[in-house]
Amino acid sequence: MPRHVLLAATALITLLPAAALAQQAGNARSTGDDFHGPIVVTAAGLDRLDLLAGTSVVSGLELQRNMNSQIGDVLDKVPGVASTGFVPGAARPILRGLGGDRVRVLVDGLGTADAGNVSDDHGVAIDPLIATSVEVLRGPAVLLYGSQAIGGAVNIITRRLPERRLEEAVHVDAMAGIDDAYDRRQAGASVDLRLTPDLIFHVDGAWQKTNDLEVPGYVLARDLRSDLLADAAEHAADGETDEAAELTGLANQRGMVRNTASEQTSLGTSLNWFSGNSSFAAGFSYFDSDYGVPSRPGFEHAHGEEGEDHDHDHGHEAGEEAGHGEENVTIGLRQYRGDLKGVVDLGTGLFREARTRLAYTDYSHTEFEGDEIGTVFDVETVEGRLELVQNRREGWGGSVGVQFQHINFAATGEEAFVPPNETESIALFTLQEVDLGPAELEAGARYEHTTIDVNALDEHREFDAFSGSLGLSAQLTGALRIGLNGSHAERAPVALELYAEGPHVATQLFEVGNGDLDKERSWGLEGYVRGNLGPARLSASVYRNWFENFIYLTETDEEADGLPVAFFGQQAMDQWGVEAEAQLPLITREAFGLLADVRADYTRATLDDGSPVPRIPPLALLGALEANLGHFDARAEVQWFDDQDRVQGAETTTDSFTFVNLSLAWHPVEGSNNFTLLLQGDNVFDVQGRNHASFTKDYVPLAGRNVRLTARLSL
């Protein structure tokens, strides 16, 4: 579809709410909505979506406990969620072993529009400090947000585009904290001002800074360290003492991962107008992040001579020490974003309301080698959607809509490994829900047409993706529900998977795409039980997915430009897994309460040739006791991660490990959580652990003992 057609449609869709607001104001239904009520950004009009889709929500004290620089690390205790954990400045969520383009990361319902799907070393362009809550979406509802989101979606909800009026004259949310393993300093705040009963002004800002990551023991994994020491011995035997000393020094690094410092800043503002049950909002935001990416030890590739330190004038420590004769790789990314949102009350007819969203983003991402610019990524994105939400009649509700996206991607520099390309997609979708008394039926469908143009290669690809889902649930008791979801999904390959070819300095891989890739197709079944069983809260799922033409990146033993070669391949894949969590009150008294919390998840994924899919997280278990003593909440938890020996090609195994985490929260105002002071110790026994899902696990272990102090205020 021509770009000017998309832009014209964008303008038309966006202006619809503004034009209708004045007409609706006179006869709009009166509303008693409170801005502090439940925030529902996803799937408006579907009453049981949280049950059928398996939505997990992280908010309040749990969000404060898990606050981190990147959203992937914030969510990694949610069953079925892991983190790419590339470095502290870049960690994207992985859902059920699937990441990259198969997981959509959203901000208030629209994509983050960064370069995160290009590589795991690219951070998510949103600071979790500004989030009021984070939703993890699975199941049929994901079809509302993209056919490519086969794994699911993560929606970060902020106060920038509110759903409801503000009751008080001023509302303030703020959080600040420090820790020692990252030497983190962080602070964020948002302020909402009620200029008139129908007009709200919002402003927010956040800042985080860390130094090099502190870890227990040797930095390098056992096998990698042994390889370097063996190479050092060979150099020493040949009389090359300098080279031997350098390799020995690399192998014996302890206590700190060099070049992992980071700094990020976020600013946002919006103006929100309400008229009856209709509303219109316009917002602008800016995100700035700089972080170091440590080099893979032992690979000295021909990308220039030893470089100088580089902090590109942002005053942080990333890149201060080049270490062992190699240039540091640092990344600086910037994003400017404009958002428009409209909700039009349509009364009591077929449709209850029209909801429109539009976002324009200008994203720039530069990879530096020392002082030299290696690669620059520029991504310009326009995304919009129009959704018509039905009035619920005789137990039937749902929504229908259209969504489009235009992405202009350019990578420049000597090591630009993906050619400039344009991707356009337009989609039609619907999600319907029928109440059958004790049972609930949900059906979803999505058609998405995608075109990819690479002018430099004279390449043009078009894909038509059809996806659908059907879910049925039944009430076992008044508060316990079981269900079964079936789904078929199709995902078009992205330009990276098709056309990549060249050295990617940040990942230390020579990536090679495959221009013959076909659509990825999957069929899935999921059975679940959710709700209350006596005093216990229970959620458990068992799922299985069959993939046709599954696209994956596999590292080989080959080398090019001194880097391991990684190819994008495609073959059938079989995946199954389980997720479970339960909370059981053990003691419930007026002055004291004790709660047990257990969580587990496991994913197994096997390619058609019998080899495992690379970088699948291992079995993970979490057990916790949480006590409430008036003004205090105390929590002790044990996290256990199994070893992972199901690896492919040059991928290495990962040992099991156990973390113990403790926290104590103080609420000084009785009966109110408006102010919370939280002291916590993560990994209190300073155990070494490695994230198997991370490309960098063999030389970027997880943080050691980390003592954190945070304060959260809501007024």
Secondary structure, DSSP 8 states (H G I E B T S, - for coil): --HHHHHHHHHHHHHHHHHHHHHHHTT-------TTS----SSTT-TTHHHHTT-EEEEHHHHHHT--SSHHHHSTTSTTEEE--SBTTB--EEETTB-GGGEEEEETTEE--SSTTT-TTS--SS-GGG-SEEEEE-SGGGGGT-TT-SSEEEEEE-SSS-SS--SSSEEEEEEEEEESSS--EEEEEEEEEEEETTEEEEEEEEEEEE-SEEEEEESS-HHHHHHHHHHHHHHHHTT-HHHHHHHHHHHT-EEEETT--EEEEEEEEEEEEEETTEEEEEEEEEEEEEEEE---TT---SS-S------TTS---TTS---TT---EEEEEEEEEEEEEEEEE-TTSSEEEEEEEEEEEEEEEEEEETTEEEEEEEEEEEEEEEEEEE--BTTEEEEEEEEEEEEEEEEESTT--S--EEEEEEEEEEEEEEEETTEEEEEEEEEEEEEEEEGGGTEEEEEEEEEEEEEEEEESSSSEEEEEEEEEEEE---HHHHH-EEEETTTTEEEE--TT---EEEEEEEEEEEEEETTEEEEEEEEEEEEEEEEEEEEEEEEETTEEEEEEEEEEEEEEEEEEEEEEEEEE-SS-EEEEEEEEEEEEEEETTS-B-TT----EEEEEEEEEETTEEEEEEEEEE--B----TT---B--EEEEEEEEEE--STT--SEEEEEEEESTT------TT-TTTTTS----SEEEEEEEEE-
